[in-house]
Amino acid sequence: MSRHLLIAAAAAATLALALPAATFAQAPVKANADALTDPSMKGPEVIAFMGVKPGDQVADIVAGRFVRALSQAVGPKGKLYAVMPAEVVKAHPEVEGILKTLTADPAYANVVVSTPPVNAMALPKDLNAVFIRQNYHDLYDKFMGPADVPGFNKQVFAALKPGGVYVILDHADAAGTGVTGTESRHRIDEARVKADVLAAGFRLDGESKILANPADDHSKFVFHPSIRGKTDQFLLRFKKPK
């Protein structure tokens, strides 16, 4: 099974909708888990770190296991823009339907689904926050083109209001590895992420170790049975200067 089907599986699991059991065979967490139902994802802590509050306008890029939690966090007066890049949808068309099924539920009427190319996301302006979870590293992979990473970060910068935050959660790779493990290990060096985002004009505003795991030596593919669901993850918050 390709690693990219796992992305589709993650989106499906987030919304707690049924797909064939084989889809979830290598998923890192139980099939119907998302940030509302699985405490290991630290949903409340991650959202608190983001600073999301009722009425906020938030974009979740490669929208997945935090869709429902973020929708609830921004509330009926806020908006959650669930962005599923066209590159994902092309490989797995079902993910668009899964997200749209969620928005048909009146409880999640504040979720707006879009499927733009990753290099032309056309994000709404004056967002309070942009979130990308466990997929920043994929911007460097063949699956995403690879993406124009400096251009991607500039798109996020332009979409945020002054003082808005860009939050990245991803699987940590060993220091000094840069982007060499994005395809093989599904990981990225935290220092490389910081360098990328700071170059786009952001300033580092916060770091959290709530999903860190010192026992992870960063050598294994993140879906290896010995580390699956227990990887060392970094959580970074960048701010657009006022």
N, C-alpha and C positions, 0 to 999 in steps of 0.2 A: 504493500500500500504506500502511495506517495506521501511525503510529508505535507503536501498541500491539501490532500484530502483530510488530513488532521485539522487543518484550519477550518475547513467546512464543518467537520464534526464538532469542533469547539463551538462554532456559531449555533449549530443545531442544539447542542446540549444546553447552551446558555438559555435558550428559549423553552427548554424542557419539552421539546416536541420529538416525536418518535421517528427515527430513521432505522434502517436495517441494523441489526446488532453488529455486523461486520464493520460498519462505519466507525464504531467506537472501539474496535479491537485494540488499538494502540493509543487511545486517548489518555491524557495524563491524569485525568480525574474521572470519577464515576459519571456515567452518561448524562444523567439529568441534573448535574450540579452546576450552579452558577454562584455569583457573588452574594445572592440572597440565601442560598441553601447550603453552601459549603464553607464552614468556618475557616478552613485552611487558606482560602483566598483572601482573608482579612478584608473583606469588603468594606465594613464600616470604617476601619482604620485607613484604608487607601482613600476612600472618599473624603474623610476628614483631612488627610494630608493634602488632597487636592484643594480643599477649601470650598467645595461645591455647596451651594445653599439654594433654598427655594427661590424660584424666579430666574435662575441663571440660564444662560445659553451655552451648551456644551456640545462638543463634537467628539464622538468615539470613533476612531479610525481603525479599520478592520474590526468592525463592531462585533463583540462577542459576549463573553461571560459577564460583563458588567452592564449590559444594556438595561436590564430590568432595574438593577440597583440604582443606576444613574438616573433613569427615568423617575423613580420614586424620589430621589434626592432633589431634583430640580422642581418637582411638583407640577401641578396643573398650569401654573403661570409661567413655567420655564419651558425650554425646548431641549430635547436631546437629538442631535443630528447623528444618526447611525450610518456611517459611511463604510460601505463595503466596496473596495476598489474593483473596477471592471476586470482586472487581471484575475481576481479570485472568482468572480461570477462566471467568467469565461470558462474556467476549468470546472466549476461546480455550480451550475445554474440554480440548483435548489436553494442556495443560501439566500438569494433575493426573496424567494417566496416565503422562506421561513421568517425572515424579518418582517415582511409585509403581513404575514399572518398575525404576528404579535401586535402590529399597529391596528389591526382590526378589532382588538380587544379594547373597549373603552377605557380600561384602566391604564393603557399605554398610548393614549391618543396624542400625547406630547412627543412621541417619537417620530422623526421624519427620516425616511430611508432614502439614500442616494447611492448610485453605483458608478461614479465617475472614474476615468483613468487616474492612476495614482499621481501622474505628473500634471494633471489638470483637474484638481478636486473642486474648484469653484466653491470653496467654503463660504458660509455666510460671514458677514463682517460683524465686528464688535462682540465676538465670543468672549465668555468669561474663562473658558478652559478648553483645552484640547488634550485628549488622552489617547495613548497608543500602548496597548498591553501585549507583551510577548511577540510583537511583530515588527518592531523597529529594525531588528536585524535582517528581516526579510527584504527590506528595501535594497539591500546589497546583493540579493540572490537573483539567479536567472529567472525565477518565477515572476519577479516584478520588473523584469526587463534587462538588467537591473534598473531601478528607478534613478532619477536625477535627485540624489539625496540633498545636495545644497538647495536645489530648487524646491524640494518637498518642504524643507524646514523654513524656507522663505515664504511659502504658501501659508504655513501655520502662523508665522510671525505677522503676516499681513492680515490674517483673519481675526487675530486676537485684539481686543481693546487694550489700550495702555494699562498696564498693571495686571493683564490677564496672564494665565499660567499655561504652560505646556508641560504635561506630566508623562514621563516615559517609565514603564516597568518592563524589564526584560531579563532574560537568562544571562547570568554573568559568565564571561570567559576569563581565562587567565590573563593577568596583567601583561601587556606588551603584545598580545595576539592580534590586536586591531580587529580587522574584519575577516581574518583567515578562517574562522570557525563558523561563519554564518550558514554555510551550506552543510558542512559535515557534522557539526555539533549542535546547530540551531542556537548558537550563542553569539554574544558580541562583547568586546572589551568595553567596560564602563568608561574608561578614559577616552575611547574613540567617540562614544556618544556625546560626552561632554564637549569635546573639541568641535564636533560637527555643529552642535546646537549653539554654542557660544559664537561660532563664526557667523551665524545667521543674525546676530544682534541681541540675543537673549543674555540674561545674566542668571547664574545659578542661584536659586532661591531656597533650596532645601534638599536634603537627602534623608532617606529612611532605611533602616535595616530590618523592618518588620518582616520581610520575606527572605532575609539572609539565611544561609545555611553553611557555616564554616566547615562542615563535614564533606561538602561537595568539593572535590579537587578540580573541577572544571574540565576534566579530560573526556567525559562521556557525552555521547549524544543524549539530548534531554529526554528522549523516550526510551532510553535503556531501562530495563526493568529494575535495576538497582538504584536508580535515581529519579525515575519518573514520578512527577508530582512533588519532588523534594529538592529541586534544584536551588542553588544559590541565586537569588534574584536581587537586582538593585532597583531602587525606586527614586527617581530624580524629579525635582520640580524646578522649572525654569520660568522666569518672569520677563514679560515684555516691558522694558522701561517706560515710565510715565513721561 
